[in-house]
Amino acid sequence: MDRSAPPLTIVSATPGIAWPALPDAPGAALLAILFQLEQSQWWPTERLQQAQRRQLSVLLSHSRDRVPFYGSRLPRDWPDAADATAWEAAWQRLPILRREEIQAADASEAMLADALPPGHGEYREVFTSGSTGRPIRAVRSQLWELVWSAFTIRDHLWHCRDLTGTLAVIRESSAGKAAYPQGDTQQGWGFSSAGVFETGRLVSLNVTTPVDQQLEWLVRQDPDYVLSHPSILARLAAASREAGSRLPRLRQAMTIAEALRPEARQAIEAAWNVTVADVYSTREAGYLALQCPDHPHYHVQSEGLRVEVIGEDGQACAPGETGRVLVTPLHNLAMPLIRYDIGDMAEVGPPCPCGRGLPVLTRILGRRQNMLRLPGGERRWPLLSSGDLAGLVEAVPPLRQYRIEQKALDHLHVALAVTRPPSAAEEAAVIAWARKKFGAGFRVTVEAMAELPRTTAGKFEDFVCDIPESG
C-alpha cells in the first residue's frame, strides 16, 4: 500500500466561503478532536494515563450522582487524579460490570443517566449483536458519537486512505436494503467522514448474499477499499483466486467484527496483493483498538476509553500475557459502562517501535466462552495453526469452510462447508484429525453442508463452545 498521505479536502458549510473551508459546528468540533488526537498519540504512557484519570474522575462523579445503578456502587470520596497511586488503588477496588447485570430487566433503565450535561445532545439507542444469543441494549449520547467519528477518521488517516476513492462494504443491513445484484450506493463514506471531508462513493451489499454473488458484485464495483468480516474476505479471496478474478484498483482490505486469524490475513493479502487493516470495536463501547499503521498489532484508543487486560487473579497482565478485557468508555455519560467485562480475551504487547504511547495488544483472541473446555475444568484456546488447517484440508479435500462446536465436555461436532458430500473415509479422517488435535477422549461427529450459517449480524466463529458457563 502507498504510505504517502493523500490530500484531504475539507467541506465548507459557510455560504460564500470555498477556501479555506469553514465547516459547521459539529464539523469544527470533530476537527478540534482530531487535532488533539494527532498530538496525544505521541504522548508518553504516563501523560496519557493522567489525562485518562482526569476524564474518568468526571465520569465517576456523574455516574454516582445521575445514574441510579451506580448510586451505591461508587464511593463518594475519590482521590485526586494527580495522585496516581491512590487513584489507581481506588479504581482497582471498583466492581467489574458483567453483561448479565446490563441485561437484567430491573437494571436496564437504572443504568441510564436521568440527565446529560449541556452539549452532550440526545440519547441514542443501539443493540449489540449478541454473539452469545443474548443481545444487550446500549444507549449513547450524540457527543459520544462525535468522538466515535473522530476515531473512524483517525483509522483512515493512520492508513493513508484516499477518501475520494470508492469504499465497498459487505456487512449486515436492514431487510431489503443492499440486496444483490445492485446493492446500495451513496455519495460519501458515511457521516463520520463525509460530514467534514470530501469523500467518494460508498457501495454496500448485504452480508447474507452468497459468496459467488458477492464476488461478482465486488468485481463489478472495482473499489479502492473493501470492508467486511475476516471470514467473508478470506472466502472472497479464495473464490477470486479460483475464478481468476482481479480487483485492479484495490488498495487495502479492512476487517471488522470477528477476530482476525493470521491465516485469514495471509490469504487475503496473498490473493489481492494488498495489506489488511483490522479494527477491534464493539457497538456498546466503540473503538477499543486500531491496527498500528506500521505493524500488525493494535493500539488501544486511550483517548476514548480505558482498556484493562486482567488475569484470573484480577491483576493487570504484563506484556506476553493473556487475560480478560475490561473497558470503560470515557465520554458516554448517557449509559456509563465502568469496568465492563466484554467477554473477550486479548494478549498484551510491549511498547510499539513506532513511538506512539498508546498501549499495545498483540492479539485479539475472541470470546472467552468459546475456549475449549476440558473435563478437569481447564480451558485452552483451540487455535489452529497452518499445519492443522493443512491436515484438515488433506482429510477432506472438498472443504471450503469449517466450524467446530463443543457440545459437551467430551463431544466435538465438526461442521463442514464442502463442494461435494465427503466419503465415509474422509469423514473418518476428519474424526481422526480432530482427536489428534484436541484430544483422543473426545467423541467427534461430522456434518457436511453447502454453506455454514452465520449469526444474525453476519458474524462467523470457527470454534463455538455450547456448554453453559455453569456447566
N, C-alpha and C positions, 0 to 999 in steps of 0.2 A: 504494500500500500504506500502511496505517496505521502510522506510525512510533512511536506510543506503545507503551511496553513493557507487554505483558500481565502479569498477576500470575503468579508461579510458586509451585507448591505442592510442597514437599519431602516425600518419603515417609519416615515414621518407621519404623525397623526395631526399635525398642526396645519391648518389651511394657509396656503401662501408660502410654506417652508418646505423645500425639497431637500436641501442640503446646507449645512449639517442637519441631519434629521432630528426632529423633536417628537419623541413618542408620547403616547398618552400616559396618564398617571400610573396604571399598572405596568406599562412597559418601562417607564422610568424607574419604578421600584425594582423591577426584575434586573435591569442593568446595574442598579446600585448593589444588589446582592451579588451579581456576577463579578463586579469589580472587587468586592471584598473576598469572594472565593478565590479569585486569582492570586490574592496576597496570602490568604490563610493556608492554602495548600502547602506552602513552603515554610510555615512556622515550625519550630521545634515542638516535640510532643508535649513538653511541659506547658508551653504557652497555649496550645490547643486545649489541654485539659483544664487550665484555669478559666479560659473563656467558656468552656462547656459548663463548668461548675456555676458560673455566674448565671447562665441561662437556666440551668436545672434548678437553681435556687428559686428563680421566679416561677418556674413550672410547679415546683413543690408547694410554694405558698398559695398559688392559685388553686391547685388541686385540693389542698386541705380546706380552703375556705369556700370554694364554689362547686365542688364535686362531692355529692353525698357519699359515694363509695369510699372516698379517701378521708372522710372526716375523722374517723377514729383509727385510720390505718397509718397516718403520718404524724410524727411528733410536732408539737407546736414550736418548740425551740430547735433551731437548726444552726449549725456552725457557720461562720463567715466563709465565703468562697475562697478567700485568700489563705485561710488556714487549711492547707491541703490534707494534712494528717487527720485532723479532727473531722473534716468534711467527709473524706473517703471512708473513715471508720463508721460514721453515721450512715452513709449510703449502704454499706455492706450489711447493716442491720435491717434494712428495709425488706419486707417480704417479697418473694417472687410472685408475679402475677401469672396465673395459669389460664389457659384457654377456656377451661371449664367455668372459671369464675366469670368470664365475659359472657359466656353463653347462658349462664343462669338467668332465668326469667326475671327474678327479682333484682338482678344487678344490672340488667340492660339499660334501663332508664337511669338508674342510680349512678352510672358511670359518666353521664353527660353533665357538663357544666351548666348551672342554672342561668349563667350569663357569660358573655365573652367581653374581653376588654375592647375599647374603641379601636377600630381599624382592622379587626380580625374578620369582619364580614359575616356571612351567613353559615349555617350548619349545612354540611353536605354528607349524605348517607351513601355508603357503599357496602357491599357484602363480599367477603373473601370467597374464593372458590371452594374451600373446604376439602383439602386432599384426603382428610380422614372421613369424608362423608358428612361432616358436621360444620357447615359454614358459620362464620360469625359476622355479626353486624358491626360495622365501624363507622364512626361519624368524624368528619374532618371539618376544618374551617376553610374559608376562602384564602386566608393568609397562608395556611399550610400548603394549599395547592399552588400558591405563588412560589413558595420555597421549593416545592417539588419540581416546578417548571425550571427553576434555576439549575437543579442537578441534572435534569434532562439535557439542558444546553451544555452544561459542563462536560457531559459524556461526549456530545458532538464535538466540542472544542478540543478535548483531550485527544480524540482520534482523528482530528483534522478532516472532518467530513465536509464535503461541498454541499451546503444546504440548498443550492439551486438544482441539485440532481433529483432523480426520481427514487423515492423510497417505497419498496414493496413490502407489505406486511401480511403475514399469514397467521391469524390468531382468531380467538373466539369473537363472534359478532352477533348482533341482535338477529332474531329469526327473520329470514327473508332478505337480510342485507348481505352485501358482499358475496352473493351467490355466483357460482360458475355459470356461464362462461365469462361474463363481463367483470364480475367483482364490483368493487366500488371505487370511484375516483373522486378526489377532491384536490383543489389547489391549496397547497400549503401542508406542512408536516404536522399539523395539529396546533392547538392553542399555545402550547409551550414555546414553540419556535416561531410559528407564523405570526404571532401577535407582535413580535418585535423585529424579526429578521425576514428578509425576502427569501422565500423557500420555493422549492419545486413542487412536483406532483407527489401526492400520497395515493398509492393504489393498494387496495386490500382485498383479501379473499378469505372466506370462512375456513377455519382450520379443519372442519369436518369434511371438506372436499377430498375425494380420493387422490392419491399421490400422482397418478398419471395425469389427471386433470390439473393438479397444482403445477406440475412441471410445464405442461403446455401453456398455461396461463402465464407462468413466470417468464418463459422464453418469449412469449408474445409481448410482455410488458418491457422486457430488456432493461431492468432497473440498474441504478448505480449502487444501491444498497438493498439488502433484504433482511428482514427481521422476523424471527419466529422462534419456536421452541427448538432446542438442540436436536431432539429426536426427529422432528419434522425436517429440519435442514439436512440431517445426516441421511435420511431416506431420500430426499430430493437429490442430494449429491450423488448417491449411489445410482439412482434412476437416470440422472443426466449422463453419468459415465457409461452406463449400459446402452443408452439411446444415442450417445454421441452428440448430445445437445450442448450448446455453448451459451454462455451469458457474457458476451464480449465487453459490455460496459461495467460489469460488476466490479466494485472496488473493495467491498467488505461485507461480511455476514455478521449480523448482530443476534445474539441469543438471549432469551429471557425465560422465566417461569419454571424451568427444570434445572437440576444440577447438570452442568456441562462435563461429560466424561472426556478424558484425554483422547480416547479412540474416536469419539464423535468430532472433536476439534480437528484431529488429524485427517479424518475422512473428508470433512468439509473443505479444509484448506487444500488438500491434495486434488480434489475433484475440480475446484473452481479457481485454484491458484490465487486465493485471497486470504487475508487474515480474518480471524474470528475475534470479535469483542463481546465479552459476556457481561451481563448485568445481574446483580443479586438484589432483589427487591421483594417486597410484599405489599399487598394492597393496603393493609391496615397501618403499616409502618413506613412505607415509601422506600426510597433508595437506601439499602444497607451498605453496599459496596459496589464500586465500579472497577472494571479491569484497568490496571495500570497501562498507560499508553506505550510503555517501554518494556513491559514484562507480562507474562501470563497470569500472575497473581492479582489480588484485588486490594484496593484501598478502601477502608471504611470511610464513609462520608461523615466525618466527625462534626462538621458544621451543622448537620441536620439531625443527628441522633447519636446517642451513646450506645455502643455495642460492647457487650461483655461476653467473653467466652469462658465458661467456668467448668471445672472438673466435677467429679462426683462428690468431692469434699466441699464444694461451694467456692473454692478459691480460683482466682484468675489463672488461666492456662498460660504457660510460658511458650515461647517460640518452639514449634515442633510438636506441641501437644494439641490434642483434640478435645473439645468439650461442647456443652450446650450453649446455644446462642440466646442471649437476653438482649432486648432492645428497649430503648426509651426515646421516642421521638421528642425533639426539643421544642417544637413550635406548635404542636397540635393541642391547643388549650380547650378544644371542644369536647374531646374524649381522650384524656390523657392515658397513656399506657406506660406505666412505670415499672421497670424491670420485668418486662413481658417476655415470657418463655415462648418463643415462636415454634418450638418443636424441632428446630434444625440442629445439626451438628456441623462444626467447622474446625479447621486447623489454623492455629495462629502462626504467623510468619515473622521473621526478623525484619528490622528496618529495611526499607527499599533502597537500592542503589541509585534510584532516580533522584533522590534528595527530598522527596515530599515527606513531611512529618506525619501524614495520615497513617494510622495503623494498618498492618498488612494481614490479610487472610490468605493463606497459601491454597487452601482447597475448601470448597463448599460441598460437604458430604451428603447433605439431604436430610430427610426426616428421620428423627431418632426412632420412631416406632417402626420404621422399615429396616431395622437392623435384624440380622439373623439371630433367632432365639434358640439357645441350646437347652437340653433338659436340665442341666445343672444350674440354670439361671444366668449363665454367661451370655453376653451379646457380642457380636462382632460384625464388621462391615462386610457385606457379601460382594465386594468389588471384584470385577472380572478383568484380568489382565488381557493383553493382546494374545498371549498364548492360550488363555482359557477360551477366548472367543474363537480362535482358530480351531481349537478342539471341538467346539460346538458345531461350527460350520462343517468340519470334517465328518462329524457324526450324522448330520442331516444336511446334505448339500443344497436342497431347495429352500433353505432358511432365508427369510427376509428380515424377520424381527422376532424377538423373544421377550417373555416376561416370566419371572419365577415368583410364585406365590407360596408363602409359607402358611399352610392351612392349620397345622398343629405342630407341636414340638418335634414330632417325628415324621411329618408329612410335607413334602415339597411337591407343588404342582407346576409343571413346565408348560407354558402356553407358547405355541409356535405359530408365527405367520409364515406360510410356505407357498411356493408356486405350484406345488402338487402334493397330494397326500403322501406322507412318509411311509416307507415299508415297515414291516414288523422288525426287520433287522435294524433299521435306522432308529426306530423308537427305543429298541433295546440299547443301542449305542448312546442315545441321549440319557437314558436312565443310568447307564454306567458312568457317563461323563459327570452327571450331577452328583452321584455318590462319591466319585473321586474328588470332586471339587469341594463339596460341602460336608461330607462325612458318610461312612458306609452304613450308619444306623438309620438313615432316612428312608422312608417309603416314598418312592417317586412315581408320580403319574404324569402322563403326557397327553396334551390336547392340541390338535392341529386345526388351523382355521385360515381363511384367506386374509383377514385383517384383524389386528388386535384392537379392542375397544380402548377409547380414551376417556378421561373424566369429562364432566360436563363443561369444564373450562378448556378442554382440548389438551390437557397435560398427559404425559406418559411417564410411568415409572417402571424401570426394568426389574425391580425387586420390590415386592409388596408383602408385608407381614400382616396377616389377618388375625393374629392372636391378640385378643384384648389385653390391654396393659395389666389388668388384674389377673389375667390368666396365667 
